[in-house]
Amino acid sequence: MLNDDLAVACTFGSTERVRALLAAQPEASKRAPYAEDCPSLLHHAASAGHAEVVALLLEAGANSATVDEDGQTALHHASSEGHIDCVKLLAPMADCPELYATDRYQMTAYHLACENGHEACVGHMLSLLEQPPSHLEPRAAQLRRGSALFLAQQGGHDHVVETINASRRVSVVKGQLETIPSERSSEATLDSASSSSSSGSPTASPAVDDSDGSNAMDIGR
């Protein structure tokens, strides 16, 4: 009876009831599948948009990586329904594995948010995909450049389309700015070598800290 009560409480967002039931049987939050039609309590709460319940389940040890029969995590469910508070709890950082997880249709939570026109969810996940750890950058770049824009366009979600395009414009500008220090450093090195050659001095070129390109501009000038 406890498990049935807990599933109902999670589905309807009865926060205090969930808190009391989890206190009596905290391991119930980790059970997966929870029931025949319930891959996990976290899926139920996320699908319904009950952020406080999602937080309680995560605190009790619920596994956010659990998937349903379609390979979807609770983040997939929350993103598909546009529950931004749940999305923020389930994908709080750029190295969150669920952010990059694909379901059986090769859709990530980000794709589902784009497809269904949930601008706030798209914006949050884009902000994470723009600052991934180095080992996830290739995957993040693929998601930023992939089919998400097409899904938003196909659904007629103009605000989402603009959010994605704005992010792409920022990424292009950022990429251009990041090349400037190294280019300036290379130019300064050439100037220094040319100056040493013309003066006939055998003195070695000074060490250069070109972390921001500022010192490099003064060498050989």
Protein Blocks (a to p, Z undefined) as FASTA:
>chain_A
ZZmmmmmmmmnopaklmmmmmmmmmmlmmgccfblklmbfklmmmmnopaklmmmmmmno
pafkbccfkopafklmmmmnopaklmmmmmmbfklmklmpccfkopafklmmmmnopakl
mmmmmmmmmmccfklmmmmmmmmmmmmlmmmmmnopaklmmmmmmmmmmmmmmmmmmmmm
mmmmmmmmmmmmmmmmmnopabdcddddfknommmmmgoZZ
